């Protein structure tokens, strides 16, 4: 009997033997590993992004000032 691979997120046993090639598995993520269906589904939600003008990087060289400017931009354009 072979060892079953475990989900890299929650540790639950998956239906796949450790020796099963990744091309024959569902929910395997390159660079991360095997995930259970539940964790894979949770991780498939799109990540939201906020875009700021790239000149902000030059206008606000201080990280704290940049953070404040980004928050202000977000409040003006995304709320």
mmCIF file of the N, C-alpha and C atoms, coordinates in Angstrom:
data_MODEL
# 
_entry.id   MODEL 
# 
loop_
_atom_site.group_PDB 
_atom_site.id 
_atom_site.type_symbol 
_atom_site.label_atom_id 
_atom_site.label_alt_id 
_atom_site.label_comp_id 
_atom_site.label_asym_id 
_atom_site.label_entity_id 
_atom_site.label_seq_id 
_atom_site.pdbx_PDB_ins_code 
_atom_site.Cartn_x 
_atom_site.Cartn_y 
_atom_site.Cartn_z 
_atom_site.occupancy 
_atom_site.B_iso_or_equiv 
_atom_site.pdbx_formal_charge 
_atom_site.auth_seq_id 
_atom_site.auth_comp_id 
_atom_site.auth_asym_id 
_atom_site.auth_atom_id 
_atom_site.pdbx_PDB_model_num 
ATOM 1   N N  . UNK A 1 1  ? 0.846   -1.193 0.000   1.00 0.00 ? 1  UNK A N  1 
ATOM 2   C CA . UNK A 1 1  ? 0.000   0.000  0.000   1.00 0.00 ? 1  UNK A CA 1 
ATOM 3   C C  . UNK A 1 1  ? 0.880   1.241  0.000   1.00 0.00 ? 1  UNK A C  1 
ATOM 4   N N  . UNK A 1 2  ? 0.581   2.173  -0.881  1.00 0.00 ? 2  UNK A N  1 
ATOM 5   C CA . UNK A 1 2  ? 1.391   3.384  -1.018  1.00 0.00 ? 2  UNK A CA 1 
ATOM 6   C C  . UNK A 1 2  ? 0.913   4.471  -0.064  1.00 0.00 ? 2  UNK A C  1 
ATOM 7   N N  . UNK A 1 3  ? 1.808   5.410  0.222   1.00 0.00 ? 3  UNK A N  1 
ATOM 8   C CA . UNK A 1 3  ? 1.438   6.570  1.041   1.00 0.00 ? 3  UNK A CA 1 
ATOM 9   C C  . UNK A 1 3  ? 0.668   7.565  0.197   1.00 0.00 ? 3  UNK A C  1 
ATOM 10  N N  . UNK A 1 4  ? -0.366  8.133  0.750   1.00 0.00 ? 4  UNK A N  1 
ATOM 11  C CA . UNK A 1 4  ? -1.148  9.156  0.060   1.00 0.00 ? 4  UNK A CA 1 
ATOM 12  C C  . UNK A 1 4  ? -0.494  10.511 0.271   1.00 0.00 ? 4  UNK A C  1 
ATOM 13  N N  . UNK A 1 5  ? -0.520  11.337 -0.766  1.00 0.00 ? 5  UNK A N  1 
ATOM 14  C CA . UNK A 1 5  ? -0.004  12.697 -0.661  1.00 0.00 ? 5  UNK A CA 1 
ATOM 15  C C  . UNK A 1 5  ? -0.984  13.512 0.165   1.00 0.00 ? 5  UNK A C  1 
ATOM 16  N N  . UNK A 1 6  ? -0.483  14.505 0.860   1.00 0.00 ? 6  UNK A N  1 
ATOM 17  C CA . UNK A 1 6  ? -1.322  15.358 1.705   1.00 0.00 ? 6  UNK A CA 1 
ATOM 18  C C  . UNK A 1 6  ? -1.380  16.762 1.133   1.00 0.00 ? 6  UNK A C  1 
ATOM 19  N N  . UNK A 1 7  ? -2.460  17.455 1.418   1.00 0.00 ? 7  UNK A N  1 
ATOM 20  C CA . UNK A 1 7  ? -2.633  18.837 0.979   1.00 0.00 ? 7  UNK A CA 1 
ATOM 21  C C  . UNK A 1 7  ? -1.579  19.712 1.652   1.00 0.00 ? 7  UNK A C  1 
ATOM 22  N N  . UNK A 1 8  ? -0.900  20.533 0.867   1.00 0.00 ? 8  UNK A N  1 
ATOM 23  C CA . UNK A 1 8  ? 0.141   21.409 1.411   1.00 0.00 ? 8  UNK A CA 1 
ATOM 24  C C  . UNK A 1 8  ? -0.446  22.550 2.243   1.00 0.00 ? 8  UNK A C  1 
ATOM 25  N N  . UNK A 1 9  ? -1.738  22.796 2.109   1.00 0.00 ? 9  UNK A N  1 
ATOM 26  C CA . UNK A 1 9  ? -2.379  23.885 2.859   1.00 0.00 ? 9  UNK A CA 1 
ATOM 27  C C  . UNK A 1 9  ? -2.940  23.410 4.191   1.00 0.00 ? 9  UNK A C  1 
ATOM 28  N N  . UNK A 1 10 ? -3.751  22.359 4.166   1.00 0.00 ? 10 UNK A N  1 
ATOM 29  C CA . UNK A 1 10 ? -4.451  21.949 5.389   1.00 0.00 ? 10 UNK A CA 1 
ATOM 30  C C  . UNK A 1 10 ? -3.991  20.610 5.935   1.00 0.00 ? 10 UNK A C  1 
ATOM 31  N N  . UNK A 1 11 ? -3.238  19.850 5.142   1.00 0.00 ? 11 UNK A N  1 
ATOM 32  C CA . UNK A 1 11 ? -2.707  18.578 5.614   1.00 0.00 ? 11 UNK A CA 1 
ATOM 33  C C  . UNK A 1 11 ? -3.611  17.367 5.433   1.00 0.00 ? 11 UNK A C  1 
ATOM 34  N N  . UNK A 1 12 ? -4.795  17.562 4.881   1.00 0.00 ? 12 UNK A N  1 
ATOM 35  C CA . UNK A 1 12 ? -5.707  16.437 4.691   1.00 0.00 ? 12 UNK A CA 1 
ATOM 36  C C  . UNK A 1 12 ? -5.139  15.483 3.637   1.00 0.00 ? 12 UNK A C  1 
ATOM 37  N N  . UNK A 1 13 ? -5.414  14.203 3.804   1.00 0.00 ? 13 UNK A N  1 
ATOM 38  C CA . UNK A 1 13 ? -4.957  13.211 2.843   1.00 0.00 ? 13 UNK A CA 1 
ATOM 39  C C  . UNK A 1 13 ? -5.707  13.384 1.521   1.00 0.00 ? 13 UNK A C  1 
ATOM 40  N N  . UNK A 1 14 ? -4.982  13.347 0.415   1.00 0.00 ? 14 UNK A N  1 
ATOM 41  C CA . UNK A 1 14 ? -5.599  13.455 -0.915  1.00 0.00 ? 14 UNK A CA 1 
ATOM 42  C C  . UNK A 1 14 ? -5.761  12.050 -1.491  1.00 0.00 ? 14 UNK A C  1 
ATOM 43  N N  . UNK A 1 15 ? -6.497  11.911 -2.570  1.00 0.00 ? 15 UNK A N  1 
ATOM 44  C CA . UNK A 1 15 ? -6.678  10.576 -3.149  1.00 0.00 ? 15 UNK A CA 1 
ATOM 45  C C  . UNK A 1 15 ? -5.469  10.071 -3.939  1.00 0.00 ? 15 UNK A C  1 
ATOM 46  N N  . UNK A 1 16 ? -4.393  10.843 -3.999  1.00 0.00 ? 16 UNK A N  1 
ATOM 47  C CA . UNK A 1 16 ? -3.264  10.490 -4.861  1.00 0.00 ? 16 UNK A CA 1 
ATOM 48  C C  . UNK A 1 16 ? -2.116  9.886  -4.073  1.00 0.00 ? 16 UNK A C  1 
ATOM 49  N N  . UNK A 1 17 ? -1.576  8.789  -4.619  1.00 0.00 ? 17 UNK A N  1 
ATOM 50  C CA . UNK A 1 17 ? -0.375  8.208  -4.046  1.00 0.00 ? 17 UNK A CA 1 
ATOM 51  C C  . UNK A 1 17 ? 0.784   9.172  -4.273  1.00 0.00 ? 17 UNK A C  1 
ATOM 52  N N  . UNK A 1 18 ? 1.729   9.155  -3.359  1.00 0.00 ? 18 UNK A N  1 
ATOM 53  C CA . UNK A 1 18 ? 2.908   10.020 -3.478  1.00 0.00 ? 18 UNK A CA 1 
ATOM 54  C C  . UNK A 1 18 ? 3.622   9.770  -4.802  1.00 0.00 ? 18 UNK A C  1 
ATOM 55  N N  . UNK A 1 19 ? 3.588   8.535  -5.279  1.00 0.00 ? 19 UNK A N  1 
ATOM 56  C CA . UNK A 1 19 ? 4.298   8.175  -6.514  1.00 0.00 ? 19 UNK A CA 1 
ATOM 57  C C  . UNK A 1 19 ? 3.533   8.520  -7.796  1.00 0.00 ? 19 UNK A C  1 
ATOM 58  N N  . UNK A 1 20 ? 2.282   8.980  -7.689  1.00 0.00 ? 20 UNK A N  1 
ATOM 59  C CA . UNK A 1 20 ? 1.504   9.322  -8.884  1.00 0.00 ? 20 UNK A CA 1 
ATOM 60  C C  . UNK A 1 20 ? 2.074   10.589 -9.522  1.00 0.00 ? 20 UNK A C  1 
ATOM 61  N N  . UNK A 1 21 ? 2.402   10.520 -10.795 1.00 0.00 ? 21 UNK A N  1 
ATOM 62  C CA . UNK A 1 21 ? 2.975   11.666 -11.491 1.00 0.00 ? 21 UNK A CA 1 
ATOM 63  C C  . UNK A 1 21 ? 1.973   12.820 -11.494 1.00 0.00 ? 21 UNK A C  1 
ATOM 64  N N  . UNK A 1 22 ? 2.454   14.054 -11.382 1.00 0.00 ? 22 UNK A N  1 
ATOM 65  C CA . UNK A 1 22 ? 1.579   15.233 -11.283 1.00 0.00 ? 22 UNK A CA 1 
ATOM 66  C C  . UNK A 1 22 ? 0.713   15.437 -12.516 1.00 0.00 ? 22 UNK A C  1 
ATOM 67  N N  . UNK A 1 23 ? 1.112   14.898 -13.659 1.00 0.00 ? 23 UNK A N  1 
ATOM 68  C CA . UNK A 1 23 ? 0.293   15.021 -14.861 1.00 0.00 ? 23 UNK A CA 1 
ATOM 69  C C  . UNK A 1 23 ? -1.016  14.243 -14.749 1.00 0.00 ? 23 UNK A C  1 
ATOM 70  N N  . UNK A 1 24 ? -1.096  13.347 -13.790 1.00 0.00 ? 24 UNK A N  1 
ATOM 71  C CA . UNK A 1 24 ? -2.286  12.514 -13.609 1.00 0.00 ? 24 UNK A CA 1 
ATOM 72  C C  . UNK A 1 24 ? -3.062  12.877 -12.349 1.00 0.00 ? 24 UNK A C  1 
ATOM 73  N N  . UNK A 1 25 ? -2.884  14.088 -11.864 1.00 0.00 ? 25 UNK A N  1 
ATOM 74  C CA . UNK A 1 25 ? -3.563  14.545 -10.659 1.00 0.00 ? 25 UNK A CA 1 
ATOM 75  C C  . UNK A 1 25 ? -4.387  15.794 -10.943 1.00 0.00 ? 25 UNK A C  1 
ATOM 76  N N  . UNK A 1 26 ? -5.414  15.970 -10.159 1.00 0.00 ? 26 UNK A N  1 
ATOM 77  C CA . UNK A 1 26 ? -6.142  17.237 -10.132 1.00 0.00 ? 26 UNK A CA 1 
ATOM 78  C C  . UNK A 1 26 ? -5.648  18.017 -8.924  1.00 0.00 ? 26 UNK A C  1 
ATOM 79  N N  . UNK A 1 27 ? -5.751  19.332 -9.000  1.00 0.00 ? 27 UNK A N  1 
ATOM 80  C CA . UNK A 1 27 ? -5.449  20.241 -7.881  1.00 0.00 ? 27 UNK A CA 1 
ATOM 81  C C  . UNK A 1 27 ? -3.972  20.281 -7.501  1.00 0.00 ? 27 UNK A C  1 
ATOM 82  N N  . UNK A 1 28 ? -3.095  19.886 -8.411  1.00 0.00 ? 28 UNK A N  1 
ATOM 83  C CA . UNK A 1 28 ? -1.659  20.015 -8.173  1.00 0.00 ? 28 UNK A CA 1 
ATOM 84  C C  . UNK A 1 28 ? -1.218  21.353 -8.751  1.00 0.00 ? 28 UNK A C  1 
ATOM 85  N N  . UNK A 1 29 ? -0.475  22.139 -7.960  1.00 0.00 ? 29 UNK A N  1 
ATOM 86  C CA . UNK A 1 29 ? -0.026  23.457 -8.400  1.00 0.00 ? 29 UNK A CA 1 
ATOM 87  C C  . UNK A 1 29 ? 1.497   23.457 -8.457  1.00 0.00 ? 29 UNK A C  1 
ATOM 88  N N  . UNK A 1 30 ? 2.039   23.674 -9.662  1.00 0.00 ? 30 UNK A N  1 
ATOM 89  C CA . UNK A 1 30 ? 3.498   23.720 -9.822  1.00 0.00 ? 30 UNK A CA 1 
ATOM 90  C C  . UNK A 1 30 ? 4.098   24.756 -8.887  1.00 0.00 ? 30 UNK A C  1 
ATOM 91  N N  . UNK A 1 31 ? 5.164   24.389 -8.233  1.00 0.00 ? 31 UNK A N  1 
ATOM 92  C CA . UNK A 1 31 ? 5.855   25.296 -7.324  1.00 0.00 ? 31 UNK A CA 1 
ATOM 93  C C  . UNK A 1 31 ? 5.245   25.343 -5.936  1.00 0.00 ? 31 UNK A C  1 
ATOM 94  N N  . UNK A 1 32 ? 4.077   24.735 -5.766  1.00 0.00 ? 32 UNK A N  1 
ATOM 95  C CA . UNK A 1 32 ? 3.427   24.714 -4.452  1.00 0.00 ? 32 UNK A CA 1 
ATOM 96  C C  . UNK A 1 32 ? 3.258   23.279 -3.985  1.00 0.00 ? 32 UNK A C  1 
ATOM 97  N N  . UNK A 1 33 ? 2.626   22.456 -4.813  1.00 0.00 ? 33 UNK A N  1 
ATOM 98  C CA . UNK A 1 33 ? 2.428   21.062 -4.458  1.00 0.00 ? 33 UNK A CA 1 
ATOM 99  C C  . UNK A 1 33 ? 0.978   20.660 -4.566  1.00 0.00 ? 33 UNK A C  1 
ATOM 100 N N  . UNK A 1 34 ? 0.675   19.515 -3.967  1.00 0.00 ? 34 UNK A N  1 
ATOM 101 C CA . UNK A 1 34 ? -0.668  18.956 -4.027  1.00 0.00 ? 34 UNK A CA 1 
ATOM 102 C C  . UNK A 1 34 ? -1.593  19.673 -3.053  1.00 0.00 ? 34 UNK A C  1 
ATOM 103 N N  . UNK A 1 35 ? -2.758  20.017 -3.540  1.00 0.00 ? 35 UNK A N  1 
ATOM 104 C CA . UNK A 1 35 ? -3.777  20.619 -2.687  1.00 0.00 ? 35 UNK A CA 1 
ATOM 105 C C  . UNK A 1 35 ? -5.022  19.752 -2.741  1.00 0.00 ? 35 UNK A C  1 
ATOM 106 N N  . UNK A 1 36 ? -5.798  19.773 -1.666  1.00 0.00 ? 36 UNK A N  1 
ATOM 107 C CA . UNK A 1 36 ? -7.094  19.099 -1.699  1.00 0.00 ? 36 UNK A CA 1 
ATOM 108 C C  . UNK A 1 36 ? -8.043  19.978 -2.522  1.00 0.00 ? 36 UNK A C  1 
ATOM 109 N N  . UNK A 1 37 ? -9.161  19.411 -2.930  1.00 0.00 ? 37 UNK A N  1 
ATOM 110 C CA . UNK A 1 37 ? -10.103 20.155 -3.768  1.00 0.00 ? 37 UNK A CA 1 
ATOM 111 C C  . UNK A 1 37 ? -10.627 21.398 -3.057  1.00 0.00 ? 37 UNK A C  1 
ATOM 112 N N  . UNK A 1 38 ? -10.858 21.300 -1.758  1.00 0.00 ? 38 UNK A N  1 
ATOM 113 C CA . UNK A 1 38 ? -11.394 22.430 -1.004  1.00 0.00 ? 38 UNK A CA 1 
ATOM 114 C C  . UNK A 1 38 ? -10.406 23.601 -0.964  1.00 0.00 ? 38 UNK A C  1 
ATOM 115 N N  . UNK A 1 39 ? -9.164  23.335 -0.626  1.00 0.00 ? 39 UNK A N  1 
ATOM 116 C CA . UNK A 1 39 ? -8.161  24.415 -0.565  1.00 0.00 ? 39 UNK A CA 1 
ATOM 117 C C  . UNK A 1 39 ? -7.877  24.978 -1.951  1.00 0.00 ? 39 UNK A C  1 
ATOM 118 N N  . UNK A 1 40 ? -7.865  24.114 -2.961  1.00 0.00 ? 40 UNK A N  1 
ATOM 119 C CA . UNK A 1 40 ? -7.630  24.581 -4.326  1.00 0.00 ? 40 UNK A CA 1 
ATOM 120 C C  . UNK A 1 40 ? -8.748  25.510 -4.773  1.00 0.00 ? 40 UNK A C  1 
ATOM 121 N N  . UNK A 1 41 ? -9.971  25.177 -4.412  1.00 0.00 ? 41 UNK A N  1 
ATOM 122 C CA . UNK A 1 41 ? -11.125 26.009 -4.768  1.00 0.00 ? 41 UNK A CA 1 
ATOM 123 C C  . UNK A 1 41 ? -11.041 27.361 -4.062  1.00 0.00 ? 41 UNK A C  1 
ATOM 124 N N  . UNK A 1 42 ? -10.673 27.366 -2.795  1.00 0.00 ? 42 UNK A N  1 
ATOM 125 C CA . UNK A 1 42 ? -10.523 28.626 -2.048  1.00 0.00 ? 42 UNK A CA 1 
ATOM 126 C C  . UNK A 1 42 ? -9.444  29.493 -2.674  1.00 0.00 ? 42 UNK A C  1 
ATOM 127 N N  . UNK A 1 43 ? -8.355  28.877 -3.108  1.00 0.00 ? 43 UNK A N  1 
ATOM 128 C CA . UNK A 1 43 ? -7.239  29.616 -3.675  1.00 0.00 ? 43 UNK A CA 1 
ATOM 129 C C  . UNK A 1 43 ? -7.471  30.082 -5.089  1.00 0.00 ? 43 UNK A C  1 
ATOM 130 N N  . UNK A 1 44 ? -8.536  29.616 -5.710  1.00 0.00 ? 44 UNK A N  1 
ATOM 131 C CA . UNK A 1 44 ? -8.765  29.992 -7.101  1.00 0.00 ? 44 UNK A CA 1 
ATOM 132 C C  . UNK A 1 44 ? -9.537  31.295 -7.233  1.00 0.00 ? 44 UNK A C  1 
ATOM 133 N N  . UNK A 1 45 ? -9.927  31.897 -6.106  1.00 0.00 ? 45 UNK A N  1 
ATOM 134 C CA . UNK A 1 45 ? -10.599 33.189 -6.176  1.00 0.00 ? 45 UNK A CA 1 
ATOM 135 C C  . UNK A 1 45 ? -9.624  34.223 -6.716  1.00 0.00 ? 45 UNK A C  1 
ATOM 136 N N  . UNK A 1 46 ? -10.080 35.092 -7.598  1.00 0.00 ? 46 UNK A N  1 
ATOM 137 C CA . UNK A 1 46 ? -9.156  36.085 -8.160  1.00 0.00 ? 46 UNK A CA 1 
ATOM 138 C C  . UNK A 1 46 ? -8.658  37.062 -7.093  1.00 0.00 ? 46 UNK A C  1 
ATOM 139 N N  . UNK A 1 47 ? -7.427  37.438 -7.220  1.00 0.00 ? 47 UNK A N  1 
ATOM 140 C CA . UNK A 1 47 ? -6.842  38.425 -6.319  1.00 0.00 ? 47 UNK A CA 1 
ATOM 141 C C  . UNK A 1 47 ? -7.177  39.797 -6.868  1.00 0.00 ? 47 UNK A C  1 
ATOM 142 N N  . UNK A 1 48 ? -7.666  40.661 -6.009  1.00 0.00 ? 48 UNK A N  1 
ATOM 143 C CA . UNK A 1 48 ? -7.990  42.012 -6.457  1.00 0.00 ? 48 UNK A CA 1 
ATOM 144 C C  . UNK A 1 48 ? -6.727  42.863 -6.442  1.00 0.00 ? 48 UNK A C  1 
ATOM 145 N N  . UNK A 1 49 ? -6.615  43.726 -7.417  1.00 0.00 ? 49 UNK A N  1 
ATOM 146 C CA . UNK A 1 49 ? -5.469  44.619 -7.530  1.00 0.00 ? 49 UNK A CA 1 
ATOM 147 C C  . UNK A 1 49 ? -5.942  46.058 -7.611  1.00 0.00 ? 49 UNK A C  1 
ATOM 148 N N  . UNK A 1 50 ? -5.092  46.950 -7.162  1.00 0.00 ? 50 UNK A N  1 
ATOM 149 C CA . UNK A 1 50 ? -5.318  48.374 -7.292  1.00 0.00 ? 50 UNK A CA 1 
ATOM 150 C C  . UNK A 1 50 ? -4.178  48.909 -8.143  1.00 0.00 ? 50 UNK A C  1 
ATOM 151 N N  . UNK A 1 51 ? -4.503  49.647 -9.171  1.00 0.00 ? 51 UNK A N  1 
ATOM 152 C CA . UNK A 1 51 ? -3.475  50.238 -10.021 1.00 0.00 ? 51 UNK A CA 1 
ATOM 153 C C  . UNK A 1 51 ? -3.308  51.705 -9.668  1.00 0.00 ? 51 UNK A C  1 
ATOM 154 N N  . UNK A 1 52 ? -2.064  52.106 -9.531  1.00 0.00 ? 52 UNK A N  1 
ATOM 155 C CA . UNK A 1 52 ? -1.751  53.515 -9.268  1.00 0.00 ? 52 UNK A CA 1 
ATOM 156 C C  . UNK A 1 52 ? -0.890  54.030 -10.404 1.00 0.00 ? 52 UNK A C  1 
ATOM 157 N N  . UNK A 1 53 ? -0.881  55.330 -10.620 1.00 0.00 ? 53 UNK A N  1 
ATOM 158 C CA . UNK A 1 53 ? 0.019   55.877 -11.645 1.00 0.00 ? 53 UNK A CA 1 
ATOM 159 C C  . UNK A 1 53 ? 1.473   55.575 -11.289 1.00 0.00 ? 53 UNK A C  1 
ATOM 160 N N  . UNK A 1 54 ? 2.252   55.106 -12.256 1.00 0.00 ? 54 UNK A N  1 
ATOM 161 C CA . UNK A 1 54 ? 3.626   54.718 -11.943 1.00 0.00 ? 54 UNK A CA 1 
ATOM 162 C C  . UNK A 1 54 ? 4.504   55.891 -11.538 1.00 0.00 ? 54 UNK A C  1 
ATOM 163 N N  . UNK A 1 55 ? 4.107   57.106 -11.893 1.00 0.00 ? 55 UNK A N  1 
ATOM 164 C CA . UNK A 1 55 ? 4.916   58.258 -11.454 1.00 0.00 ? 55 UNK A CA 1 
ATOM 165 C C  . UNK A 1 55 ? 4.867   58.456 -9.943  1.00 0.00 ? 55 UNK A C  1 
ATOM 166 N N  . UNK A 1 56 ? 3.905   57.813 -9.264  1.00 0.00 ? 56 UNK A N  1 
ATOM 167 C CA . UNK A 1 56 ? 3.858   57.886 -7.800  1.00 0.00 ? 56 UNK A CA 1 
ATOM 168 C C  . UNK A 1 56 ? 5.163   57.362 -7.198  1.00 0.00 ? 56 UNK A C  1 
ATOM 169 N N  . UNK A 1 57 ? 5.763   56.374 -7.833  1.00 0.00 ? 57 UNK A N  1 
ATOM 170 C CA . UNK A 1 57 ? 7.009   55.801 -7.325  1.00 0.00 ? 57 UNK A CA 1 
ATOM 171 C C  . UNK A 1 57 ? 8.102   56.862 -7.291  1.00 0.00 ? 57 UNK A C  1 
ATOM 172 N N  . UNK A 1 58 ? 8.128   57.734 -8.277  1.00 0.00 ? 58 UNK A N  1 
ATOM 173 C CA . UNK A 1 58 ? 9.142   58.786 -8.338  1.00 0.00 ? 58 UNK A CA 1 
ATOM 174 C C  . UNK A 1 58 ? 8.738   60.009 -7.513  1.00 0.00 ? 58 UNK A C  1 
ATOM 175 N N  . UNK A 1 59 ? 7.443   60.297 -7.484  1.00 0.00 ? 59 UNK A N  1 
ATOM 176 C CA . UNK A 1 59 ? 6.970   61.468 -6.738  1.00 0.00 ? 59 UNK A CA 1 
ATOM 177 C C  . UNK A 1 59 ? 7.092   61.297 -5.230  1.00 0.00 ? 59 UNK A C  1 
ATOM 178 N N  . UNK A 1 60 ? 6.985   60.047 -4.767  1.00 0.00 ? 60 UNK A N  1 
ATOM 179 C CA . UNK A 1 60 ? 6.999   59.771 -3.330  1.00 0.00 ? 60 UNK A CA 1 
ATOM 180 C C  . UNK A 1 60 ? 8.077   58.733 -3.014  1.00 0.00 ? 60 UNK A C  1 
ATOM 181 N N  . UNK A 1 61 ? 9.361   59.151 -2.978  1.00 0.00 ? 61 UNK A N  1 
ATOM 182 C CA . UNK A 1 61 ? 10.438  58.187 -2.758  1.00 0.00 ? 61 UNK A CA 1 
ATOM 183 C C  . UNK A 1 61 ? 10.468  57.615 -1.341  1.00 0.00 ? 61 UNK A C  1 
ATOM 184 N N  . UNK A 1 62 ? 9.837   58.308 -0.400  1.00 0.00 ? 62 UNK A N  1 
ATOM 185 C CA . UNK A 1 62 ? 9.761   57.823 0.965   1.00 0.00 ? 62 UNK A CA 1 
ATOM 186 C C  . UNK A 1 62 ? 8.610   56.814 1.048   1.00 0.00 ? 62 UNK A C  1 
ATOM 187 N N  . UNK A 1 63 ? 8.879   55.622 1.583   1.00 0.00 ? 63 UNK A N  1 
ATOM 188 C CA . UNK A 1 63 ? 7.859   54.569 1.630   1.00 0.00 ? 63 UNK A CA 1 
ATOM 189 C C  . UNK A 1 63 ? 6.608   54.988 2.395   1.00 0.00 ? 63 UNK A C  1 
ATOM 190 N N  . UNK A 1 64 ? 6.780   55.737 3.469   1.00 0.00 ? 64 UNK A N  1 
ATOM 191 C CA . UNK A 1 64 ? 5.624   56.163 4.251   1.00 0.00 ? 64 UNK A CA 1 
ATOM 192 C C  . UNK A 1 64 ? 4.772   57.148 3.452   1.00 0.00 ? 64 UNK A C  1 
ATOM 193 N N  . UNK A 1 65 ? 5.410   58.063 2.764   1.00 0.00 ? 65 UNK A N  1 
ATOM 194 C CA . UNK A 1 65 ? 4.676   59.008 1.920   1.00 0.00 ? 65 UNK A CA 1 
ATOM 195 C C  . UNK A 1 65 ? 3.970   58.277 0.776   1.00 0.00 ? 65 UNK A C  1 
ATOM 196 N N  . UNK A 1 66 ? 4.664   57.324 0.176   1.00 0.00 ? 66 UNK A N  1 
ATOM 197 C CA . UNK A 1 66 ? 4.075   56.545 -0.908  1.00 0.00 ? 66 UNK A CA 1 
ATOM 198 C C  . UNK A 1 66 ? 2.841   55.799 -0.408  1.00 0.00 ? 66 UNK A C  1 
ATOM 199 N N  . UNK A 1 67 ? 2.944   55.182 0.747   1.00 0.00 ? 67 UNK A N  1 
ATOM 200 C CA . UNK A 1 67 ? 1.811   54.472 1.319   1.00 0.00 ? 67 UNK A CA 1 
ATOM 201 C C  . UNK A 1 67 ? 0.617   55.391 1.532   1.00 0.00 ? 67 UNK A C  1 
ATOM 202 N N  . UNK A 1 68 ? 0.869   56.597 2.041   1.00 0.00 ? 68 UNK A N  1 
ATOM 203 C CA . UNK A 1 68 ? -0.202  57.564 2.235   1.00 0.00 ? 68 UNK A CA 1 
ATOM 204 C C  . UNK A 1 68 ? -0.826  58.002 0.928   1.00 0.00 ? 68 UNK A C  1 
ATOM 205 N N  . UNK A 1 69 ? 0.020   58.211 -0.087  1.00 0.00 ? 69 UNK A N  1 
ATOM 206 C CA . UNK A 1 69 ? -0.476  58.629 -1.396  1.00 0.00 ? 69 UNK A CA 1 
ATOM 207 C C  . UNK A 1 69 ? -1.307  57.517 -2.042  1.00 0.00 ? 69 UNK A C  1 
ATOM 208 N N  . UNK A 1 70 ? -0.873  56.277 -1.895  1.00 0.00 ? 70 UNK A N  1 
ATOM 209 C CA . UNK A 1 70 ? -1.621  55.143 -2.451  1.00 0.00 ? 70 UNK A CA 1 
ATOM 210 C C  . UNK A 1 70 ? -2.975  55.023 -1.760  1.00 0.00 ? 70 UNK A C  1 
ATOM 211 N N  . UNK A 1 71 ? -2.987  55.165 -0.433  1.00 0.00 ? 71 UNK A N  1 
ATOM 212 C CA . UNK A 1 71 ? -4.259  55.089 0.299   1.00 0.00 ? 71 UNK A CA 1 
ATOM 213 C C  . UNK A 1 71 ? -5.200  56.208 -0.141  1.00 0.00 ? 71 UNK A C  1 
ATOM 214 N N  . UNK A 1 72 ? -4.672  57.408 -0.303  1.00 0.00 ? 72 UNK A N  1 
ATOM 215 C CA . UNK A 1 72 ? -5.490  58.535 -0.744  1.00 0.00 ? 72 UNK A CA 1 
ATOM 216 C C  . UNK A 1 72 ? -6.036  58.282 -2.156  1.00 0.00 ? 72 UNK A C  1 
ATOM 217 N N  . UNK A 1 73 ? -5.186  57.794 -3.052  1.00 0.00 ? 73 UNK A N  1 
ATOM 218 C CA . UNK A 1 73 ? -5.609  57.469 -4.409  1.00 0.00 ? 73 UNK A CA 1 
ATOM 219 C C  . UNK A 1 73 ? -6.709  56.417 -4.379  1.00 0.00 ? 73 UNK A C  1 
ATOM 220 N N  . UNK A 1 74 ? -6.520  55.378 -3.562  1.00 0.00 ? 74 UNK A N  1 
ATOM 221 C CA . UNK A 1 74 ? -7.521  54.321 -3.431  1.00 0.00 ? 74 UNK A CA 1 
ATOM 222 C C  . UNK A 1 74 ? -8.852  54.886 -2.961  1.00 0.00 ? 74 UNK A C  1 
ATOM 223 N N  . UNK A 1 75 ? -8.820  55.705 -1.931  1.00 0.00 ? 75 UNK A N  1 
ATOM 224 C CA . UNK A 1 75 ? -10.062 56.286 -1.392  1.00 0.00 ? 75 UNK A CA 1 
ATOM 225 C C  . UNK A 1 75 ? -10.779 57.176 -2.410  1.00 0.00 ? 75 UNK A C  1 
ATOM 226 N N  . UNK A 1 76 ? -10.021 57.858 -3.230  1.00 0.00 ? 76 UNK A N  1 
ATOM 227 C CA . UNK A 1 76 ? -10.620 58.750 -4.239  1.00 0.00 ? 76 UNK A CA 1 
ATOM 228 C C  . UNK A 1 76 ? -11.190 57.972 -5.437  1.00 0.00 ? 76 UNK A C  1 
ATOM 229 N N  . UNK A 1 77 ? -10.537 56.871 -5.813  1.00 0.00 ? 77 UNK A N  1 
ATOM 230 C CA . UNK A 1 77 ? -10.902 56.204 -7.059  1.00 0.00 ? 77 UNK A CA 1 
ATOM 231 C C  . UNK A 1 77 ? -11.607 54.863 -6.914  1.00 0.00 ? 77 UNK A C  1 
ATOM 232 N N  . UNK A 1 78 ? -11.518 54.228 -5.771  1.00 0.00 ? 78 UNK A N  1 
ATOM 233 C CA . UNK A 1 78 ? -12.061 52.884 -5.628  1.00 0.00 ? 78 UNK A CA 1 
ATOM 234 C C  . UNK A 1 78 ? -13.176 52.755 -4.612  1.00 0.00 ? 78 UNK A C  1 
ATOM 235 N N  . UNK A 1 79 ? -13.424 53.779 -3.826  1.00 0.00 ? 79 UNK A N  1 
ATOM 236 C CA . UNK A 1 79 ? -14.482 53.657 -2.820  1.00 0.00 ? 79 UNK A CA 1 
ATOM 237 C C  . UNK A 1 79 ? -15.736 54.321 -3.275  1.00 0.00 ? 79 UNK A C  1 
# 
